[in-house]
Amino acid sequence: FSAWIRKKREDPPTIEEILRNENYREEMKQKVKDVSEKDKLLQAKEYEEGLVAEPSHTQVKGHASAPYYGKKEPSQDPTSTANTFQPGAWMPPGSDSSQKK
């Protein structure tokens, strides 16, 4: 059909050609669905056997390159746990978050 529209083919496609192409597309959709289901079952089986780790579910917070350590507000004090280090944030004198009441 697209060849006829782009004038690479002189005659329009016949009804048989159109139906054959639609059937082919449907067959491909079903094959893709079958393969993806088999892949999911194989992954589940491999996970149960301990061959692979289950995919982790990540939380998206902020910018992709910015590390997220679970704090909502920066602290003036640096923090360190295990192998991670969060430097302290500079707060201008007199700001609300730096005054402790």
C-alpha positions as CSV (number, residue, x, y, z in Angstrom):
1,F,0.0,0.0,0.0
2,S,2.7,2.5,0.9
3,A,4.6,1.7,-2.3
4,W,1.5,2.7,-4.3
5,I,1.1,5.9,-2.3
6,R,4.8,6.7,-2.8
7,K,4.4,6.0,-6.6
8,K,6.9,3.1,-6.5
9,R,4.2,0.9,-7.7
10,E,1.7,1.8,-10.5
11,D,-1.3,-0.4,-9.4
12,P,-3.1,-0.1,-6.1
13,P,-2.9,-3.2,-3.9
14,T,-5.7,-5.8,-4.4
15,I,-8.1,-6.8,-1.7
16,E,-6.3,-10.1,-1.4
17,E,-2.9,-8.4,-0.8
18,I,-4.5,-6.1,1.8
19,L,-6.1,-9.0,3.7
20,R,-2.8,-11.0,3.5
21,N,-0.9,-8.1,5.0
22,E,-3.5,-7.7,7.8
23,N,-3.4,-11.4,8.6
24,Y,0.4,-11.2,8.6
25,R,0.4,-8.3,11.1
26,E,-2.0,-10.2,13.4
27,E,0.1,-13.3,13.3
28,M,3.2,-11.2,14.2
29,K,1.4,-9.6,17.1
30,Q,0.4,-13.0,18.4
31,K,3.9,-14.4,18.0
32,V,5.4,-11.4,19.9
33,K,2.8,-11.9,22.6
34,D,3.6,-15.6,22.9
35,V,7.4,-15.0,23.0
36,S,7.1,-12.3,25.7
37,E,4.9,-14.6,27.8
38,K,7.4,-17.5,27.4
39,D,10.2,-15.1,28.4
40,K,8.4,-14.0,31.5
41,L,7.8,-17.6,32.5
42,L,11.4,-18.5,31.9
43,Q,12.6,-15.5,34.0
44,A,10.2,-16.6,36.8
45,K,11.6,-20.1,36.6
46,E,15.2,-18.9,36.7
47,Y,14.5,-16.7,39.6
48,E,12.9,-19.6,41.6
49,E,15.9,-21.7,40.8
50,G,18.2,-19.0,42.0
51,L,19.9,-18.5,38.6
52,V,19.0,-14.8,38.3
53,A,18.1,-12.0,40.6
54,E,14.6,-10.5,40.4
55,P,14.5,-7.1,38.8
56,S,14.5,-4.4,41.4
57,H,11.8,-1.7,41.4
58,T,13.4,1.7,41.5
59,Q,11.9,4.9,42.8
60,V,12.3,7.9,40.6
61,K,12.9,11.0,42.6
62,G,14.1,14.3,41.1
63,H,16.7,14.4,38.3
64,A,18.1,11.1,36.9
65,S,21.7,11.9,37.7
66,A,21.0,13.3,41.2
67,P,21.4,10.7,44.0
68,Y,18.5,10.3,46.4
69,Y,19.3,9.5,50.0
70,G,15.8,9.7,51.4
71,K,16.1,13.2,52.9
72,K,13.5,15.8,52.0
73,E,15.5,18.8,53.2
74,P,19.3,19.3,53.1
75,S,21.1,19.2,56.4
76,Q,23.9,21.5,57.4
77,D,25.7,18.5,59.0
78,P,27.4,15.9,56.7
79,T,26.1,12.4,57.0
80,S,27.8,9.1,56.3
81,T,26.4,5.5,56.3
82,A,28.4,2.6,55.1
83,N,29.8,3.4,51.7
84,T,27.7,6.6,51.1
85,F,28.5,10.1,52.0
86,Q,26.1,13.1,51.9
87,P,27.9,16.4,52.3
88,G,26.4,19.1,54.4
89,A,24.4,21.8,52.6
90,W,25.3,25.5,53.0
91,M,22.5,27.5,54.5
92,P,22.7,31.3,54.5
93,P,22.6,32.9,58.0
94,G,19.1,33.9,59.1
95,S,17.3,31.4,56.9
96,D,14.3,29.6,58.4
97,S,15.7,26.1,58.2
98,S,19.0,27.0,59.9
99,Q,17.4,28.6,62.9
100,K,16.6,26.0,65.6
101,K,13.9,27.1,68.0
